[in-house]
Amino acid sequence: MKNVIVDYKKLTPDVLSMLVERYPDGYGDDDIISFRNHKNELIEAVEVTTEDTKYLVKISKRLSMQMEAFDEDDYDAGEMNDPDALPEMDPNLPQDMDDSKNKD
């Protein structure tokens, strides 16, 4: 089995779809795998597995935002393996602009 470490920026809609399916309510502390990379940096990731590949997806605020906003119906078959198909997420902006306007 092939092991692949995936950063948010290289995430494809296909892998994101697997993450959303595996963690429909988001991931918790028990789902997080911690390890050190070749530079001795601590990495935290969540795991999804296909028949031949284990993906360790690095955790970030943007990953959580992508998982919450993801809808598989927004992508055609050709886009599912294209990391450029996912929109950029800005963690500094509110996820739902309408809700942020209604707060007084």
N, CA, C and O atoms as CSV, one atom per row, in Angstrom:
chain,resi,resn,atom,element,x,y,z
A,1,MET,N,N,0.847,-1.184,0.000
A,1,MET,CA,C,0.000,0.000,0.000
A,1,MET,C,C,0.887,1.240,0.000
A,1,MET,O,O,1.880,1.314,0.724
A,2,LYS,N,N,0.514,2.193,-0.813
A,2,LYS,CA,C,1.250,3.444,-0.935
A,2,LYS,C,C,0.765,4.424,0.146
A,2,LYS,O,O,-0.438,4.551,0.373
A,3,ASN,N,N,1.693,5.107,0.805
A,3,ASN,CA,C,1.376,6.147,1.778
A,3,ASN,C,C,1.642,7.508,1.154
A,3,ASN,O,O,2.718,7.749,0.607
A,4,VAL,N,N,0.653,8.400,1.239
A,4,VAL,CA,C,0.780,9.729,0.654
A,4,VAL,C,C,0.402,10.772,1.696
A,4,VAL,O,O,-0.678,10.708,2.283
A,5,ILE,N,N,1.296,11.734,1.925
A,5,ILE,CA,C,1.000,12.865,2.798
A,5,ILE,C,C,0.530,14.004,1.906
A,5,ILE,O,O,1.224,14.398,0.969
A,6,VAL,N,N,-0.651,14.528,2.203
A,6,VAL,CA,C,-1.267,15.542,1.346
A,6,VAL,C,C,-1.460,16.830,2.132
A,6,VAL,O,O,-2.035,16.826,3.220
A,7,ASP,N,N,-0.982,17.914,1.578
A,7,ASP,CA,C,-1.200,19.239,2.143
A,7,ASP,C,C,-2.522,19.778,1.610
A,7,ASP,O,O,-2.977,19.362,0.544
A,8,TYR,N,N,-3.137,20.695,2.339
A,8,TYR,CA,C,-4.389,21.322,1.912
A,8,TYR,C,C,-4.313,21.823,0.469
A,8,TYR,O,O,-5.264,21.647,-0.293
A,9,LYS,N,N,-3.210,22.437,0.088
A,9,LYS,CA,C,-3.070,23.046,-1.236
A,9,LYS,C,C,-3.062,22.017,-2.360
A,9,LYS,O,O,-3.352,22.359,-3.506
A,10,LYS,N,N,-2.736,20.765,-2.055
A,10,LYS,CA,C,-2.666,19.708,-3.064
A,10,LYS,C,C,-3.869,18.769,-2.995
A,10,LYS,O,O,-3.908,17.759,-3.697
A,11,LEU,N,N,-4.831,19.091,-2.168
A,11,LEU,CA,C,-5.998,18.248,-1.979
A,11,LEU,C,C,-6.884,18.241,-3.212
A,11,LEU,O,O,-7.163,19.296,-3.781
A,12,THR,N,N,-7.328,17.070,-3.627
A,12,THR,CA,C,-8.241,16.955,-4.768
A,12,THR,C,C,-9.669,16.814,-4.255
A,12,THR,O,O,-9.873,16.394,-3.116
A,13,PRO,N,N,-10.660,17.156,-5.073
A,13,PRO,CA,C,-12.042,16.937,-4.660
A,13,PRO,C,C,-12.320,15.465,-4.309
A,13,PRO,O,O,-13.131,15.179,-3.429
A,14,ASP,N,N,-11.647,14.543,-4.997
A,14,ASP,CA,C,-11.836,13.122,-4.714
A,14,ASP,C,C,-11.417,12.771,-3.286
A,14,ASP,O,O,-12.159,12.099,-2.571
A,15,VAL,N,N,-10.242,13.219,-2.872
A,15,VAL,CA,C,-9.761,12.947,-1.515
A,15,VAL,C,C,-10.623,13.709,-0.501
A,15,VAL,O,O,-10.937,13.176,0.563
A,16,LEU,N,N,-11.001,14.931,-0.817
A,16,LEU,CA,C,-11.868,15.695,0.077
A,16,LEU,C,C,-13.211,14.993,0.257
A,16,LEU,O,O,-13.759,14.970,1.359
A,17,SER,N,N,-13.735,14.427,-0.808
A,17,SER,CA,C,-14.983,13.675,-0.732
A,17,SER,C,C,-14.850,12.489,0.224
A,17,SER,O,O,-15.757,12.222,1.011
A,18,MET,N,N,-13.727,11.782,0.156
A,18,MET,CA,C,-13.484,10.659,1.068
A,18,MET,C,C,-13.406,11.142,2.519
A,18,MET,O,O,-13.911,10.481,3.426
A,19,LEU,N,N,-12.770,12.298,2.731
A,19,LEU,CA,C,-12.679,12.859,4.086
A,19,LEU,C,C,-14.059,13.200,4.641
A,19,LEU,O,O,-14.372,12.885,5.789
A,20,VAL,N,N,-14.873,13.842,3.823
A,20,VAL,CA,C,-16.212,14.235,4.257
A,20,VAL,C,C,-17.054,12.985,4.547
A,20,VAL,O,O,-17.842,12.966,5.493
A,21,GLU,N,N,-16.881,11.955,3.734
A,21,GLU,CA,C,-17.614,10.710,3.959
A,21,GLU,C,C,-17.165,10.025,5.255
A,21,GLU,O,O,-17.995,9.529,6.017
A,22,ARG,N,N,-15.876,10.002,5.497
A,22,ARG,CA,C,-15.354,9.341,6.699
A,22,ARG,C,C,-15.626,10.149,7.963
A,22,ARG,O,O,-15.888,9.576,9.021
A,23,TYR,N,N,-15.565,11.472,7.861
A,23,TYR,CA,C,-15.761,12.345,9.024
A,23,TYR,C,C,-16.910,13.322,8.745
A,23,TYR,O,O,-16.671,14.524,8.634
A,24,PRO,N,N,-18.157,12.830,8.628
A,24,PRO,CA,C,-19.278,13.717,8.244
A,24,PRO,C,C,-19.546,14.838,9.246
A,24,PRO,O,O,-20.078,15.884,8.876
A,25,ASP,N,N,-19.183,14.629,10.504
A,25,ASP,CA,C,-19.383,15.662,11.528
A,25,ASP,C,C,-18.072,16.332,11.902
A,25,ASP,O,O,-17.974,16.969,12.951
A,26,GLY,N,N,-17.057,16.189,11.042
A,26,GLY,CA,C,-15.736,16.717,11.327
A,26,GLY,C,C,-14.915,15.692,12.082
A,26,GLY,O,O,-15.449,14.689,12.556
A,27,TYR,N,N,-13.638,15.935,12.193
A,27,TYR,CA,C,-12.759,15.005,12.894
A,27,TYR,C,C,-12.531,15.500,14.314
A,27,TYR,O,O,-12.612,16.695,14.600
A,28,GLY,N,N,-12.246,14.558,15.184
A,28,GLY,CA,C,-11.993,14.879,16.587
A,28,GLY,C,C,-10.558,14.564,16.960
A,28,GLY,O,O,-9.780,14.093,16.131
A,29,ASP,N,N,-10.215,14.824,18.201
A,29,ASP,CA,C,-8.852,14.584,18.683
A,29,ASP,C,C,-8.430,13.129,18.496
A,29,ASP,O,O,-7.265,12.858,18.204
A,30,ASP,N,N,-9.359,12.191,18.661
A,30,ASP,CA,C,-9.031,10.774,18.516
A,30,ASP,C,C,-8.730,10.379,17.075
A,30,ASP,O,O,-8.126,9.333,16.838
A,31,ASP,N,N,-9.142,11.199,16.110
A,31,ASP,CA,C,-8.921,10.901,14.693
A,31,ASP,C,C,-7.572,11.414,14.187
A,31,ASP,O,O,-7.135,11.042,13.098
A,32,ILE,N,N,-6.920,12.257,14.965
A,32,ILE,CA,C,-5.692,12.926,14.526
A,32,ILE,C,C,-4.472,12.031,14.758
A,32,ILE,O,O,-4.278,11.475,15.839
A,33,ILE,N,N,-3.668,11.913,13.717
A,33,ILE,CA,C,-2.405,11.179,13.785
A,33,ILE,C,C,-1.286,12.206,13.821
A,33,ILE,O,O,-1.240,13.102,12.978
A,34,SER,N,N,-0.384,12.088,14.786
A,34,SER,CA,C,0.762,12.996,14.888
A,34,SER,C,C,2.043,12.234,14.581
A,34,SER,O,O,2.227,11.102,15.027
A,35,PHE,N,N,2.924,12.867,13.817
A,35,PHE,CA,C,4.214,12.262,13.484
A,35,PHE,C,C,5.199,13.362,13.126
A,35,PHE,O,O,4.808,14.512,12.924
A,36,ARG,N,N,6.452,13.015,13.050
A,36,ARG,CA,C,7.492,13.973,12.667
A,36,ARG,C,C,7.937,13.669,11.242
A,36,ARG,O,O,8.153,12.514,10.875
A,37,ASN,N,N,8.069,14.730,10.445
A,37,ASN,CA,C,8.524,14.546,9.064
A,37,ASN,C,C,10.053,14.486,9.019
A,37,ASN,O,O,10.714,14.483,10.057
A,38,HIS,N,N,10.596,14.437,7.819
A,38,HIS,CA,C,12.052,14.323,7.664
A,38,HIS,C,C,12.810,15.549,8.183
A,38,HIS,O,O,14.020,15.480,8.400
A,39,LYS,N,N,12.108,16.668,8.383
A,39,LYS,CA,C,12.737,17.873,8.945
A,39,LYS,C,C,12.524,17.955,10.458
A,39,LYS,O,O,12.831,18.968,11.086
A,40,ASN,N,N,11.995,16.876,11.027
A,40,ASN,CA,C,11.705,16.783,12.451
A,40,ASN,C,C,10.604,17.756,12.900
A,40,ASN,O,O,10.540,18.122,14.073
A,41,GLU,N,N,9.735,18.175,11.961
A,41,GLU,CA,C,8.600,19.035,12.282
A,41,GLU,C,C,7.424,18.143,12.670
A,41,GLU,O,O,7.204,17.094,12.065
A,42,LEU,N,N,6.678,18.566,13.675
A,42,LEU,CA,C,5.504,17.819,14.090
A,42,LEU,C,C,4.377,18.058,13.095
A,42,LEU,O,O,4.014,19.202,12.820
A,43,ILE,N,N,3.827,16.977,12.559
A,43,ILE,CA,C,2.728,17.039,11.600
A,43,ILE,C,C,1.513,16.377,12.227
A,43,ILE,O,O,1.619,15.317,12.843
A,44,GLU,N,N,0.361,17.009,12.067
A,44,GLU,CA,C,-0.896,16.420,12.489
A,44,GLU,C,C,-1.740,16.209,11.246
A,44,GLU,O,O,-1.856,17.100,10.405
A,45,ALA,N,N,-2.335,15.016,11.132
A,45,ALA,CA,C,-3.087,14.668,9.936
A,45,ALA,C,C,-4.252,13.754,10.284
A,45,ALA,O,O,-4.297,13.159,11.361
A,46,VAL,N,N,-5.186,13.657,9.357
A,46,VAL,CA,C,-6.259,12.667,9.440
A,46,VAL,C,C,-6.086,11.708,8.274
A,46,VAL,O,O,-5.518,12.066,7.242
A,47,GLU,N,N,-6.575,10.497,8.442
A,47,GLU,CA,C,-6.319,9.434,7.479
A,47,GLU,C,C,-7.573,9.040,6.708
A,47,GLU,O,O,-8.659,8.926,7.276
A,48,VAL,N,N,-7.405,8.835,5.409
A,48,VAL,CA,C,-8.417,8.174,4.581
A,48,VAL,C,C,-7.682,7.160,3.720
A,48,VAL,O,O,-6.540,7.385,3.319
A,49,THR,N,N,-8.339,6.051,3.441
A,49,THR,CA,C,-7.684,4.960,2.737
A,49,THR,C,C,-8.522,4.495,1.557
A,49,THR,O,O,-9.743,4.369,1.654
A,50,THR,N,N,-7.845,4.241,0.439
A,50,THR,CA,C,-8.467,3.596,-0.712
A,50,THR,C,C,-7.911,2.182,-0.787
A,50,THR,O,O,-7.180,1.752,0.105
A,51,GLU,N,N,-8.251,1.464,-1.839
A,51,GLU,CA,C,-7.753,0.100,-2.002
A,51,GLU,C,C,-6.236,0.021,-1.966
A,51,GLU,O,O,-5.669,-0.907,-1.388
A,52,ASP,N,N,-5.580,0.999,-2.586
A,52,ASP,CA,C,-4.135,0.914,-2.738
A,52,ASP,C,C,-3.347,2.059,-2.107
A,52,ASP,O,O,-2.117,2.062,-2.157
A,53,THR,N,N,-4.042,3.033,-1.514
A,53,THR,CA,C,-3.342,4.220,-0.994
A,53,THR,C,C,-3.904,4.650,0.355
A,53,THR,O,O,-5.117,4.685,0.559
A,54,LYS,N,N,-2.992,4.976,1.272
A,54,LYS,CA,C,-3.367,5.580,2.546
A,54,LYS,C,C,-2.960,7.046,2.466
A,54,LYS,O,O,-1.780,7.365,2.319
A,55,TYR,N,N,-3.949,7.939,2.564
A,55,TYR,CA,C,-3.696,9.379,2.533
A,55,TYR,C,C,-3.665,9.908,3.960
A,55,TYR,O,O,-4.577,9.647,4.745
A,56,LEU,N,N,-2.621,10.648,4.292
A,56,LEU,CA,C,-2.556,11.393,5.535
A,56,LEU,C,C,-2.683,12.861,5.143
A,56,LEU,O,O,-1.764,13.443,4.568
A,57,VAL,N,N,-3.824,13.444,5.458
A,57,VAL,CA,C,-4.122,14.817,5.060
A,57,VAL,C,C,-3.796,15.739,6.222
A,57,VAL,O,O,-4.374,15.631,7.303
A,58,LYS,N,N,-2.854,16.651,5.979
A,58,LYS,CA,C,-2.431,17.580,7.030
A,58,LYS,C,C,-3.605,18.443,7.477
A,58,LYS,O,O,-4.388,18.937,6.665
A,59,ILE,N,N,-3.701,18.606,8.773
A,59,ILE,CA,C,-4.793,19.379,9.358
A,59,ILE,C,C,-4.470,20.867,9.302
A,59,ILE,O,O,-3.342,21.291,9.556
A,60,SER,N,N,-5.490,21.643,8.962
A,60,SER,CA,C,-5.379,23.102,8.987
A,60,SER,C,C,-6.790,23.667,9.102
A,60,SER,O,O,-7.773,22.953,8.907
A,61,LYS,N,N,-6.878,24.935,9.416
A,61,LYS,CA,C,-8.182,25.595,9.483
A,61,LYS,C,C,-8.848,25.567,8.109
A,61,LYS,O,O,-10.064,25.402,8.009
A,62,ARG,N,N,-8.059,25.726,7.060
A,62,ARG,CA,C,-8.607,25.699,5.705
A,62,ARG,C,C,-9.187,24.337,5.358
A,62,ARG,O,O,-10.196,24.256,4.659
A,63,LEU,N,N,-8.563,23.270,5.835
A,63,LEU,CA,C,-9.099,21.932,5.594
A,63,LEU,C,C,-10.483,21.816,6.211
A,63,LEU,O,O,-11.407,21.326,5.562
A,64,SER,N,N,-10.639,22.251,7.431
A,64,SER,CA,C,-11.949,22.199,8.103
A,64,SER,C,C,-12.987,23.003,7.322
A,64,SER,O,O,-14.128,22.566,7.164
A,65,MET,N,N,-12.591,24.167,6.839
A,65,MET,CA,C,-13.510,25.002,6.063
A,65,MET,C,C,-13.906,24.305,4.764
A,65,MET,O,O,-15.077,24.330,4.382
A,66,GLN,N,N,-12.949,23.687,4.085
A,66,GLN,CA,C,-13.239,22.975,2.841
A,66,GLN,C,C,-14.197,21.821,3.090
A,66,GLN,O,O,-15.130,21.603,2.317
A,67,MET,N,N,-13.967,21.081,4.171
A,67,MET,CA,C,-14.834,19.950,4.474
A,67,MET,C,C,-16.265,20.411,4.725
A,67,MET,O,O,-17.210,19.758,4.283
A,68,GLU,N,N,-16.435,21.520,5.425
A,68,GLU,CA,C,-17.770,22.040,5.720
A,68,GLU,C,C,-18.468,22.540,4.458
A,68,GLU,O,O,-19.683,22.397,4.326
A,69,ALA,N,N,-17.718,23.120,3.541
A,69,ALA,CA,C,-18.308,23.720,2.340
A,69,ALA,C,C,-18.427,22.742,1.165
A,69,ALA,O,O,-19.056,23.064,0.158
A,70,PHE,N,N,-17.835,21.564,1.284
A,70,PHE,CA,C,-17.751,20.646,0.144
A,70,PHE,C,C,-19.104,20.054,-0.230
A,70,PHE,O,O,-19.864,19.608,0.629
A,71,ASP,N,N,-19.388,20.060,-1.538
A,71,ASP,CA,C,-20.549,19.379,-2.107
A,71,ASP,C,C,-20.074,18.671,-3.372
A,71,ASP,O,O,-19.717,19.318,-4.356
A,72,GLU,N,N,-20.072,17.356,-3.341
A,72,GLU,CA,C,-19.550,16.565,-4.457
A,72,GLU,C,C,-20.253,16.890,-5.778
A,72,GLU,O,O,-19.655,16.751,-6.845
A,73,ASP,N,N,-21.511,17.321,-5.717
A,73,ASP,CA,C,-22.269,17.646,-6.926
A,73,ASP,C,C,-21.724,18.872,-7.653
A,73,ASP,O,O,-22.093,19.123,-8.801
A,74,ASP,N,N,-20.860,19.632,-7.006
A,74,ASP,CA,C,-20.273,20.822,-7.631
A,74,ASP,C,C,-19.147,20.489,-8.603
A,74,ASP,O,O,-18.640,21.382,-9.282
A,75,TYR,N,N,-18.746,19.214,-8.681
A,75,TYR,CA,C,-17.586,18.825,-9.491
A,75,TYR,C,C,-17.963,17.723,-10.465
A,75,TYR,O,O,-18.693,16.792,-10.123
A,76,ASP,N,N,-17.445,17.847,-11.706
A,76,ASP,CA,C,-17.655,16.761,-12.654
A,76,ASP,C,C,-16.522,15.743,-12.500
A,76,ASP,O,O,-15.561,15.979,-11.768
A,77,ALA,N,N,-16.644,14.613,-13.197
A,77,ALA,CA,C,-15.681,13.518,-13.040
A,77,ALA,C,C,-14.252,13.963,-13.339
A,77,ALA,O,O,-13.322,13.504,-12.677
A,78,GLY,N,N,-14.053,14.836,-14.309
A,78,GLY,CA,C,-12.722,15.304,-14.674
A,78,GLY,C,C,-12.076,16.172,-13.613
A,78,GLY,O,O,-10.850,16.228,-13.521
A,79,GLU,N,N,-12.880,16.846,-12.814
A,79,GLU,CA,C,-12.347,17.737,-11.787
A,79,GLU,C,C,-12.023,17.015,-10.480
A,79,GLU,O,O,-11.311,17.561,-9.638
A,80,MET,N,N,-12.530,15.809,-10.299
A,80,MET,CA,C,-12.386,15.121,-9.014
A,80,MET,C,C,-10.933,14.830,-8.640
A,80,MET,O,O,-10.631,14.671,-7.457
A,81,ASN,N,N,-10.034,14.759,-9.609
A,81,ASN,CA,C,-8.618,14.508,-9.314
A,81,ASN,C,C,-7.751,15.737,-9.551
A,81,ASN,O,O,-6.528,15.629,-9.635
A,82,ASP,N,N,-8.376,16.903,-9.659
A,82,ASP,CA,C,-7.663,18.147,-9.944
A,82,ASP,C,C,-7.609,19.030,-8.698
A,82,ASP,O,O,-8.637,19.567,-8.287
A,83,PRO,N,N,-6.430,19.191,-8.088
A,83,PRO,CA,C,-6.356,20.035,-6.892
A,83,PRO,C,C,-6.714,21.493,-7.161
A,83,PRO,O,O,-7.080,22.216,-6.234
A,84,ASP,N,N,-6.615,21.936,-8.405
A,84,ASP,CA,C,-6.965,23.319,-8.734
A,84,ASP,C,C,-8.479,23.537,-8.814
A,84,ASP,O,O,-8.934,24.676,-8.926
A,85,ALA,N,N,-9.254,22.463,-8.758
A,85,ALA,CA,C,-10.711,22.582,-8.851
A,85,ALA,C,C,-11.330,23.107,-7.558
A,85,ALA,O,O,-12.426,23.666,-7.578
A,86,LEU,N,N,-10.639,22.931,-6.441
A,86,LEU,CA,C,-11.176,23.416,-5.160
A,86,LEU,C,C,-10.935,24.909,-5.016
A,86,LEU,O,O,-9.860,25.397,-5.364
A,87,PRO,N,N,-11.918,25.641,-4.508
A,87,PRO,CA,C,-11.730,27.082,-4.316
A,87,PRO,C,C,-10.780,27.357,-3.155
A,87,PRO,O,O,-10.665,26.553,-2.230
A,88,GLU,N,N,-10.110,28.486,-3.212
A,88,GLU,CA,C,-9.252,28.915,-2.099
A,88,GLU,C,C,-10.149,29.308,-0.936
A,88,GLU,O,O,-11.183,29.948,-1.127
A,89,MET,N,N,-9.756,28.932,0.247
A,89,MET,CA,C,-10.487,29.304,1.454
A,89,MET,C,C,-9.630,30.273,2.244
A,89,MET,O,O,-8.442,30.036,2.462
A,90,ASP,N,N,-10.243,31.367,2.670
A,90,ASP,CA,C,-9.532,32.349,3.492
A,90,ASP,C,C,-9.981,32.179,4.940
A,90,ASP,O,O,-11.121,32.505,5.273
A,91,PRO,N,N,-9.101,31.673,5.807
A,91,PRO,CA,C,-9.506,31.435,7.190
A,91,PRO,C,C,-9.799,32.711,7.968
A,91,PRO,O,O,-10.307,32.642,9.087
A,92,ASN,N,N,-9.490,33.865,7.403
A,92,ASN,CA,C,-9.737,35.130,8.091
A,92,ASN,C,C,-11.119,35.692,7.807
A,92,ASN,O,O,-11.552,36.638,8.464
A,93,LEU,N,N,-11.818,35.115,6.827
A,93,LEU,CA,C,-13.163,35.575,6.495
A,93,LEU,C,C,-14.190,34.649,7.128
A,93,LEU,O,O,-13.943,33.450,7.255
A,94,PRO,N,N,-15.341,35.187,7.527
A,94,PRO,CA,C,-16.404,34.321,8.044
A,94,PRO,C,C,-16.856,33.359,6.954
A,94,PRO,O,O,-16.886,33.717,5.776
A,95,GLN,N,N,-17.211,32.127,7.352
A,95,GLN,CA,C,-17.632,31.147,6.363
A,95,GLN,C,C,-18.960,31.512,5.746
A,95,GLN,O,O,-19.161,31.295,4.551
A,96,ASP,N,N,-19.854,32.049,6.512
A,96,ASP,CA,C,-21.159,32.424,5.989
A,96,ASP,C,C,-21.320,33.935,6.137
A,96,ASP,O,O,-21.646,34.433,7.214
A,97,MET,N,N,-21.091,34.641,5.060
A,97,MET,CA,C,-21.116,36.107,5.112
A,97,MET,C,C,-22.472,36.628,5.553
A,97,MET,O,O,-22.538,37.662,6.218
A,98,ASP,N,N,-23.572,35.937,5.202
A,98,ASP,CA,C,-24.897,36.397,5.595
A,98,ASP,C,C,-25.061,36.370,7.106
A,98,ASP,O,O,-25.613,37.308,7.682
A,99,ASP,N,N,-24.591,35.313,7.759
A,99,ASP,CA,C,-24.695,35.221,9.210
A,99,ASP,C,C,-23.895,36.315,9.889
A,99,ASP,O,O,-24.335,36.866,10.898
A,100,SER,N,N,-22.713,36.640,9.348
A,100,SER,CA,C,-21.899,37.653,9.992
A,100,SER,C,C,-22.520,39.041,9.874
A,100,SER,O,O,-22.280,39.906,10.716
A,101,LYS,N,N,-23.321,39.255,8.824
A,101,LYS,CA,C,-23.985,40.557,8.667
A,101,LYS,C,C,-25.131,40.716,9.648
A,101,LYS,O,O,-25.469,41.836,10.032
A,102,ASN,N,N,-25.740,39.596,10.063
A,102,ASN,CA,C,-26.911,39.656,10.907
A,102,ASN,C,C,-26.578,39.762,12.377
A,102,ASN,O,O,-27.487,39.885,13.198
A,103,LYS,N,N,-25.315,39.718,12.739
A,103,LYS,CA,C,-24.929,39.829,14.150
A,103,LYS,C,C,-24.788,41.292,14.523
A,103,LYS,O,O,-24.067,42.041,13.864
A,104,ASP,N,N,-25.473,41.699,15.577
A,104,ASP,CA,C,-25.382,43.103,16.024
A,104,ASP,C,C,-24.650,43.222,17.318
A,104,ASP,O,O,-24.484,44.328,17.833
